Amino acid sequence: MRMLFVESGYNKKIVRKIFELVYTKIFLKSLKNFYEANIYEYRSEYKEYLLFIYFNNTNTKIAGKNFGSMKSVFPDKAIKKWSKEELFVVCVGLPYRNLTIEEILLIYKDNIAIYGLSEKEIEKIFKSIESRE
C-alpha cells in the first residue's frame, strides 16, 4: 500500500492506513479462500500457512545485515527448532532499523523479562550474526 502512495505523497498516513486495513482484509480473505479451495486436506493449518508465507518472504535486518527472508537468518535450522531467543532476534530486525545489541537489550528490556528470555543468549546470537561475512 505504501508504494501506491509514493506519487501522491508518502505522508498521507491516515488515508494510507485506511486503505491498508481495507485491502489487507480483502487480501487475507482471498488468500484463505484460495488455500481452502486448493489444499483441502490441510484446511485446519491455515494459520501455519500464513506463518510459512511470512517467514519465507519478510525481510529483516540484524546487526547491519539485510536478510531477504526471516528464514534465511538461520538457513540450516528448521523454524520450529528456533529457540525463543533466536525468534526474538529475527523479529527485532523487522522494523529494519540498525540497532546495536545494547540498544536492543535496553529498548526491549520489558519484553525480554516478560517472556523469560536470556540476555546472554540474545547477545550471543546477535554477535554470531554480526560476525558472518
Disulfide bonds with the S-S distance in Angstrom:
none
